[in-house]
Amino acid sequence: MPLQAEDVEYYRYHPLLLNAAFLGGLTDEDRRVLGFGDKTNYLPGFERRLRHRWFQAAMRRGYDLKLLVGTYGRRVTGKLKRLLGIKG
């Protein structure tokens, strides 16, 4: 049954989300009701197929480059400031 827009907007059912910290001491019936052990949709070793492989690879490499430039850029900037005697 779909939730009404107001229910979703105001998080009416948010408290119903389970926290693993509260799942100790479950009975077999509790586990059955919560779906523990149900392997209907289980696929061992499943890896989701990338839908936008090229775009995701480009973004990943761009982010890696940003991190690399930022790390070495701070080091070079710091050395230049020390060499030139600039404070701050």
Secondary structure, 3 states (H helix, E strand, C coil): CCCCHHHHHCCCCHHHCCCHHHCCCCCHHHHHHHCCCCCCCCCCCCCCCCCCHHHHHHHHHHHHHHHHHHHHHHHHHHHHHHHHCCCC
